[in-house]
Structure formats: C-alpha cells, structure tokens
Amino acid sequence: MPSTRVPQIDGVVATPYLERFRDALEGRSILVTGAGGLIGSALCRALVALGARVTASGRSARQPAATGPIHRWVAADLARQDDAHALMAAAAPDIVFNLAGSVRGERSQAAIAPTLAGNLIATVNLLMAAQAAGAVRFVNTGSLTEPRDAEEAPSSPYAASKWAANAYARMFGDLFGLETVIVRLFMVYGPGQADRTKLIPYVTQSFLKGAAPRLTSGVYEADWIYVEDVAEGLVAAASVPEANGRTLELGTGRLTSVREVTMQIKELLGSAIEPEFGALQERPREVYRVAELAAAKEILGWQPRTNLSDGLRMTVGALRGAVRRTFDGAAAIGIFLVSLGGVL
C-alpha cells in the first residue's frame, strides 16, 4: 500500500461559508477515501484551504492533481481489511470522510459482487478501523437512490449496498460510540467530471466531437447539485456537533429533466446537432426524488449557492477547455513528428 508525500502548491482558497469551520478543522488530521473522484477532490481542496492535515486515499497508485496540496496520498483497496487498518494507522485521523465505493447503477446481478465489496464491506472495514484508531467522527456518504423507508425495496444492487452501509454506520454510532453522520448526495456534477457514463460529460463531449448524443426519452428528472456546494456541506457535517447521528441531504430541492439539461448544454456550446432522444431504452425503476433540505439548513446553516445554469456554464466551459487542450496537444505532436520526418 504505497504512500507518497505531496509538495505544497498555492491557489486553494476557502469560501466565506467554509471559513465558519476553520477553528473546528485547522490542524486536525482528516482522512478522505475515494479522494480521486469529482467529490473527493473538491472536498480535499476545501479541507486544505481550512488548514487541515489531509490524508487522501484511492485505488490509484498516483495522487490525482485535482486533490490539491494534501499531506499524503495512500493507495488502498478498502474491501481488504488489512488495507483499511493500515490506511487508518497511516492517517491517524480525527475525522473520516468515506466517499469510496463502486458506483454501478445497472439493474443486474453482475453489479451485486462489486457493490457489495466496494460499498458495504469496504465501509464496514473502515468503520472498524476508524474506531480502533480512535477517530472521533465518521461521515458516510449515501445516495439519492437508497430507500428512505425500511419497507421500500432498493431499486438496484448499488442502492441496496449504500442503504446497508449506512445502516452499519448508524449501528456503530448507537452501539459503539463512534460519531456518525450520513450525508445523502443527489446528482452531483461539476468541472473535472470526466466519466462518460455520466450525462453532462457524455453530452458535452459528444457535441464537441460533432456527434449526436444518444439518450433515453429524456423525461427522467434529477436534483442536480454543484460539486463545490456539496464539498461545503460535507465539511459542515464533519464540523457541527449537532450533526452527530443525523441523516442530511444535499441537493437543490428542485428537479430538472435530462432533456432540459441536454438542451442547456447544446445552447451553451452553440451546437447545431440534435440529440437523439429515445435512442436508448429507459432504465427500469428509476428513482425520482428531490432533496429534503430542511435538516441541512437548520443544523448546518447550509444551502446550495450555485444554480443549474451557472453550474452548467462552468462545467461545460471546463470540459470544452480540456478537449481543446487535448486537441492542441495532439496537433503539436503531429507537427513535431512531421518536422522530424522532413529532417530524416
């Protein structure tokens, strides 16, 4: 389980809302798992801005640049109990944010084993290791797809694994005294999201490449929440004493359809290409759910700051810049090779 120290860099700044929690987090030892993803990277940057001593973990042997100037990066497979305990020993955290997991939304038996290992077993391993290491608070991330009602059947293996993992987190809080906070995240997006299985990067990159995005009917509606707003909510969940034992939801409180998001992206890019709605079958048992924000507002003083139009503008702009840099780099290499051919 290799560990690397990362040099300090400039340019990480806390927002006014984050500054409320500087006294609670400055100098504290904090572990962030799943730190290589969109949400984990944003959270690491926010924590660093507040002066926390951040150990970040993911499956990659190399630290992603987007995590910023963290103290340490540790590669680990958290489904392995030995890796979880070794990670906790290296980090010696006061606070643990668990964002690691297997994100597979398909409704098939093929998703059972990876979500069981990546979401449930990994979380239980971390909970046991965190308590053994003397951690004070454990912030576990939930999903909009997990059941709110005990009688409701989960809509997918992923939803079942997240629901079960959060049940274990609540049990650790109730039986074993580890402070636990469950934070349900809704449809998170933002700059740096490159996963083409996600709607916004897929649609944006398709338009930029001159291809028509192939989509379902577009009627599905989700509560889209900007990643920087999510990072602020997670920081607050770790810092506010009254959040202990609570389940909090982070979203905007409003639903927007896939069709509307797609057409906003088309307009932002000025594309003449028409998306192919209906080209793909609908996914069975989609969960239509809006975030209930009252608890987050009352307990954390949190509310989303970024509306969908502004969030899409920043996200699409970042994706367009990344594609342009890739194209320019490839063109430069081509020119260089052609010049070598002329010399040879």
QUIBEL-V533947 format. One line per field, one symbol per residue. ss: DSSP state (A for helix, B for strand, O for the rest). psi: psi as a letter, one per 30 degrees, with the letter a starting at -180 (. if undefined). burial: + if it has 24 or more other C-alpha atoms within 12 Angstrom, else -. Layout:
ss=???
psi=???
burial=???
This chain:
ss=OOBBBOOOOOOOOOOAAAAOOAAAAOOOBBBBBOOOOAAAAAAAAAAAAOOOBBBBBBOOOOOOAAAOOOOBBBBOOOOOAAAAAAAAAAAOOOBBBBOOOOOOOOOOOAAAAAAAAAAAAAAAAAAAAAAAAOOOBBBBBBBOOOOOOOOOOOOOAAAAAAAAAAAAAAAAAAAAOOBBBBBBBOBBBOOOOOOOOOAAAAAAAAAAOOOOOBOOOOOOBBOBBBAAAAAAAAAAAAAOAAAOOOBBBBOOOOOBBAAAAAAAAAAAAOOOOOOBOOOOOOOOOOOOOOOOOAAAAAAAOOOOOOOAAAAAAAAAAAAAAAAAAAAAAAAAAAAAAAAAAAAO
psi=ikkkkklkllgjkkleeeffgeeffkfkkkkjlhffaeeeeeeeeeeefggljkkkkafkfkkkfffailekkkkkjffkeeeeeeeeeeehkekkjjglljjjflilfffeeeeeefeeeeeeeeeeeeeefgkekjjkkalffkkfkffkkkfleeeeeeeeeeeeeeeeeeefgkkkkkjkkbjkllkfjfjffkeeeeeeeeefggkkkjlafgfkkljkkkeeeeeeeeeeffekeffkglkkkjafgkkkleeeeeeeeeeefhkfkkkikffllkkkhkjjkkkjfeeeeeefgklkfjleeeeeeeeeeeeeeeeeeeeeeeeeeeeeeeeeeee.
burial=+-+----------+--++--++-+++-++++++++++++++++++++++++++++++++--++++++++++++++++++---+++++++++++++++++++++++------+-++++++++++++++++++-++++++++++++++++-----+++++++++++++++++-++----+++++++++++++++++---+++++++++++----+++--+-+++++++++++++++++++++--+++++++++++-++++++++++++-++-+---+-----------+++++++-++--+++++++++++-++++++++++------------------------
